[in-house]
Amino acid sequence: MMDWLLLLIGAAGFGLAGYWDLKTTEFPDWLPYAMIGLALAVRGIYSWMLGDWWIILNSAAVGMVFLGFGLGLYYIKQWGDGDAWLLGTLGFLFPSAPGSFTPLVSSAFMFPMALLFNFFVLAFAYLVVYAIGLGVRNRELFREFSHSFKGQAPMVGTMTIMFSAACMMIVAFLYFGFGMPFHSVSHILLLPAAVLGLLVFLQYGQYIERHMFKRQISVRDLRVGDVPVGEKFRVLDRKEVIRLKKRGGKIWIKEGVRLSPVFLITLLVSFFYGSLLLV
């Protein structure tokens, strides 16, 4: 019953965070705080009822580790502080495998690692879909990218050819040198196609970042943590925001990927499927 209550809290909270993030580019600060408070309250009640205080202590320990990791990524400017708090919330909600509902490993150490693995795999897939979606909404972007990609095509083609040659040498070495059946090593020949796709997507992602992830706003709407265009490693602090608001006018800021929906997806995949390591 506890796992289902926590799932309900997580699904509602992460769902609201994703909805607000996609609609307004932010969600209220109180949302992850409320989710953490509810998670600890539910686990505290069950700890008292069952006489097992590890239920809440485990939540506090794993949640703090997740939050610390998330804030570390925030301080090195990899994502927003809201995403850091949502990652911490994930750890507070499910520090261990939820009963018998998933085939995930249930050890205290392995489950949090599998949960993080799920998140980052799903986040990468989400980023791919998000970037392609931006291009679909802006058809002119695809045409502009295809023109700019012509200058990078020789480099991408050379790297793919070299990697293809290396894969063929590995297959030949395993087949002739170790006598391994061809069907057991033939999948290696598919890797160059994956590498080609990755190289093209990296170029596309950089193009998207330069041309799409920025917007001009009134300085009245500036918030602490916003990143001015051209300032990759600097975010605006409270004093700078106050100074700019007094000056008035408009400013170009970077807009990051709205990552909040990934937390809901991660929760549902982990709860109902298990570890993506099994894939």
PLY file of the C-alpha trace (Angstrom):
ply
format ascii 1.0
element vertex 279
property float x
property float y
property float z
element edge 278
property int vertex1
property int vertex2
end_header
0.00 0.00 0.00
2.86 2.41 0.84
4.39 1.99 -2.62
1.08 2.86 -4.29
0.67 5.97 -2.13
4.19 7.09 -3.02
3.53 6.35 -6.69
0.40 8.52 -6.52
2.36 11.37 -4.91
5.13 11.07 -7.48
2.83 10.80 -10.50
0.76 13.82 -9.41
3.78 15.96 -8.47
5.98 15.12 -11.45
2.97 15.41 -13.74
2.26 18.94 -12.50
5.93 19.89 -12.76
6.07 18.64 -16.36
2.84 20.43 -17.28
3.91 23.77 -15.81
7.42 23.47 -17.21
6.19 22.84 -20.76
3.58 25.58 -20.51
5.46 28.35 -18.70
9.14 27.14 -18.62
9.03 26.89 -14.80
7.18 25.31 -11.90
6.69 26.67 -8.35
9.49 26.07 -5.84
7.06 24.65 -3.30
6.16 21.68 -5.49
9.26 19.48 -4.90
9.34 20.59 -1.24
5.75 19.42 -0.83
6.49 16.10 -2.55
9.50 15.48 -0.30
7.47 16.37 2.77
4.66 13.99 1.77
7.14 11.20 0.96
8.80 11.52 4.37
5.40 11.75 6.11
4.12 8.56 4.46
7.37 6.72 5.17
7.42 8.04 8.73
3.91 6.74 9.39
4.77 3.31 8.01
8.04 3.27 9.98
6.05 3.86 13.18
3.35 1.33 12.26
5.82 -1.43 11.34
8.48 -0.53 13.90
11.08 -0.30 11.13
12.76 3.10 11.10
14.94 2.13 8.14
11.91 2.88 5.93
12.30 6.63 6.55
16.05 6.71 7.23
16.75 5.04 3.89
14.55 7.62 2.17
16.37 10.52 3.84
19.82 9.10 3.01
19.18 8.30 -0.66
17.14 11.46 -1.18
19.97 13.63 0.15
22.50 11.85 -2.09
20.26 12.36 -5.15
19.69 16.00 -4.20
23.41 16.59 -3.68
24.18 15.03 -7.06
21.49 17.15 -8.72
22.72 20.36 -7.10
26.25 19.47 -8.21
25.03 19.36 -11.80
23.28 22.68 -11.21
26.41 24.38 -9.90
28.40 23.28 -12.95
25.60 24.77 -15.09
24.27 21.53 -16.59
20.61 22.17 -15.67
18.35 24.27 -13.44
17.97 24.11 -9.68
14.37 22.94 -10.12
15.57 19.83 -11.94
18.03 19.19 -9.10
15.21 19.25 -6.54
13.08 16.94 -8.68
15.96 14.45 -8.85
16.25 14.61 -5.07
12.49 14.03 -4.80
12.87 10.85 -6.85
15.34 9.54 -4.27
13.13 10.48 -1.32
10.13 8.72 -2.90
11.79 5.44 -3.91
15.16 4.80 -2.27
14.61 1.05 -2.64
12.79 -1.26 -5.04
8.99 -0.85 -4.66
7.99 -4.24 -3.30
7.49 -6.92 -5.92
6.18 -4.60 -8.61
9.34 -4.49 -10.73
12.11 -6.92 -11.66
14.68 -4.36 -10.54
17.42 -5.54 -8.26
16.38 -4.83 -4.71
19.67 -4.29 -2.91
20.00 -0.95 -1.14
22.91 0.08 -3.38
21.87 -1.26 -6.77
18.33 0.11 -6.92
19.31 3.82 -6.65
22.01 3.24 -9.28
19.48 1.60 -11.59
17.07 4.49 -10.99
19.73 7.02 -12.00
20.63 4.91 -15.03
16.97 4.87 -16.09
16.73 8.63 -15.70
19.76 9.46 -17.83
18.87 6.97 -20.58
15.34 8.35 -20.76
16.65 11.93 -20.58
18.87 11.31 -23.60
15.96 9.84 -25.56
13.82 12.80 -24.50
16.48 15.26 -25.67
16.56 13.61 -29.09
12.77 13.80 -29.44
12.73 17.36 -28.04
15.35 18.59 -30.51
13.64 16.92 -33.47
10.31 18.33 -32.31
11.75 21.85 -32.36
12.82 21.27 -35.94
9.39 19.95 -36.93
7.74 23.06 -35.48
10.23 25.25 -37.36
10.51 23.72 -40.83
12.90 26.40 -41.99
15.34 25.19 -39.32
15.86 21.84 -41.08
16.70 23.57 -44.36
19.10 25.98 -42.65
20.77 23.12 -40.79
21.21 21.08 -43.99
23.07 24.01 -45.55
25.31 24.51 -42.51
25.95 20.75 -42.22
27.59 20.63 -45.66
30.76 22.05 -44.14
30.85 19.30 -41.49
29.87 16.43 -43.78
33.45 15.50 -44.85
34.54 15.23 -41.21
31.50 13.15 -40.26
31.94 10.93 -43.32
35.65 10.36 -42.60
34.99 9.43 -38.96
32.21 7.04 -39.97
34.38 5.34 -42.61
37.26 4.91 -40.15
34.92 3.49 -37.51
33.35 1.15 -40.10
36.79 -0.16 -41.05
37.62 -0.75 -37.39
34.36 -2.66 -36.87
35.02 -4.87 -39.90
38.53 -5.62 -38.63
37.11 -6.58 -35.21
34.52 -8.89 -36.81
37.18 -10.50 -39.00
39.49 -10.92 -36.00
36.78 -12.57 -33.89
35.54 -14.74 -36.76
38.88 -15.95 -38.15
41.05 -15.58 -35.06
38.72 -17.04 -32.42
36.33 -19.00 -34.60
33.28 -17.20 -33.24
30.07 -17.75 -35.25
29.37 -14.88 -37.63
25.81 -14.42 -36.35
27.16 -13.76 -32.83
29.44 -10.91 -33.98
27.55 -9.53 -36.98
25.72 -7.00 -34.81
29.03 -5.11 -34.52
28.58 -4.12 -38.16
25.49 -2.14 -37.17
27.50 0.17 -34.91
28.74 2.48 -37.71
25.13 3.38 -38.55
24.53 4.25 -34.90
27.73 6.32 -34.77
26.74 8.15 -37.97
23.37 8.99 -36.47
25.02 10.18 -33.25
27.50 12.43 -35.09
24.75 14.00 -37.19
22.59 14.52 -34.12
25.46 16.16 -32.21
25.88 18.64 -35.05
22.12 19.21 -35.11
22.02 19.67 -31.33
24.75 22.30 -31.45
22.90 24.11 -34.23
19.66 24.00 -32.21
21.44 25.37 -29.15
22.92 28.29 -31.11
19.71 29.26 -32.90
16.73 28.05 -30.86
17.63 27.98 -27.17
17.50 31.71 -26.66
14.78 34.32 -26.31
14.50 38.03 -25.73
12.62 39.08 -22.62
11.96 42.24 -20.69
14.38 42.69 -17.79
11.27 42.91 -15.59
10.86 39.14 -16.15
14.46 38.22 -15.27
14.97 35.61 -12.56
17.96 34.60 -10.47
19.75 31.81 -12.35
18.97 33.03 -15.87
21.91 32.77 -18.27
22.61 35.70 -20.62
23.37 34.76 -24.22
27.13 34.61 -24.70
27.76 33.82 -21.02
28.08 30.02 -21.04
29.39 29.62 -17.50
27.76 32.58 -15.77
24.29 32.85 -14.31
22.69 36.02 -13.01
22.69 36.42 -9.24
20.21 38.46 -7.21
22.28 41.67 -7.25
22.68 41.56 -11.04
18.98 40.93 -11.57
18.11 43.95 -9.36
20.64 46.12 -11.21
19.33 45.12 -14.64
15.72 45.69 -13.62
16.60 49.21 -12.55
18.26 49.77 -15.93
15.20 48.54 -17.86
15.01 47.42 -21.47
15.28 43.90 -22.90
17.87 41.13 -22.71
18.61 37.90 -24.57
18.80 34.84 -22.32
19.45 31.17 -22.95
16.54 28.79 -22.65
17.34 25.23 -21.63
15.51 22.01 -22.41
12.33 21.60 -20.36
13.37 18.37 -18.69
10.68 17.98 -16.03
8.52 15.43 -17.96
11.44 12.96 -17.83
10.98 12.51 -14.07
7.42 11.27 -14.50
8.49 8.95 -17.33
11.38 7.61 -15.21
9.09 6.96 -12.26
6.55 5.02 -14.33
9.15 3.03 -16.29
11.05 2.12 -13.11
7.89 1.18 -11.21
6.13 -0.87 -13.87
9.03 -2.17 -15.98
12.25 -2.12 -14.01
15.84 -1.39 -14.89
16.67 -0.42 -18.45
19.96 -2.20 -17.84
17.96 -5.35 -18.58
17.49 -4.09 -22.15
0 1
1 2
2 3
3 4
4 5
5 6
6 7
7 8
8 9
9 10
10 11
11 12
12 13
13 14
14 15
15 16
16 17
17 18
18 19
19 20
20 21
21 22
22 23
23 24
24 25
25 26
26 27
27 28
28 29
29 30
30 31
31 32
32 33
33 34
34 35
35 36
36 37
37 38
38 39
39 40
40 41
41 42
42 43
43 44
44 45
45 46
46 47
47 48
48 49
49 50
50 51
51 52
52 53
53 54
54 55
55 56
56 57
57 58
58 59
59 60
60 61
61 62
62 63
63 64
64 65
65 66
66 67
67 68
68 69
69 70
70 71
71 72
72 73
73 74
74 75
75 76
76 77
77 78
78 79
79 80
80 81
81 82
82 83
83 84
84 85
85 86
86 87
87 88
88 89
89 90
90 91
91 92
92 93
93 94
94 95
95 96
96 97
97 98
98 99
99 100
100 101
101 102
102 103
103 104
104 105
105 106
106 107
107 108
108 109
109 110
110 111
111 112
112 113
113 114
114 115
115 116
116 117
117 118
118 119
119 120
120 121
121 122
122 123
123 124
124 125
125 126
126 127
127 128
128 129
129 130
130 131
131 132
132 133
133 134
134 135
135 136
136 137
137 138
138 139
139 140
140 141
141 142
142 143
143 144
144 145
145 146
146 147
147 148
148 149
149 150
150 151
151 152
152 153
153 154
154 155
155 156
156 157
157 158
158 159
159 160
160 161
161 162
162 163
163 164
164 165
165 166
166 167
167 168
168 169
169 170
170 171
171 172
172 173
173 174
174 175
175 176
176 177
177 178
178 179
179 180
180 181
181 182
182 183
183 184
184 185
185 186
186 187
187 188
188 189
189 190
190 191
191 192
192 193
193 194
194 195
195 196
196 197
197 198
198 199
199 200
200 201
201 202
202 203
203 204
204 205
205 206
206 207
207 208
208 209
209 210
210 211
211 212
212 213
213 214
214 215
215 216
216 217
217 218
218 219
219 220
220 221
221 222
222 223
223 224
224 225
225 226
226 227
227 228
228 229
229 230
230 231
231 232
232 233
233 234
234 235
235 236
236 237
237 238
238 239
239 240
240 241
241 242
242 243
243 244
244 245
245 246
246 247
247 248
248 249
249 250
250 251
251 252
252 253
253 254
254 255
255 256
256 257
257 258
258 259
259 260
260 261
261 262
262 263
263 264
264 265
265 266
266 267
267 268
268 269
269 270
270 271
271 272
272 273
273 274
274 275
275 276
276 277
277 278
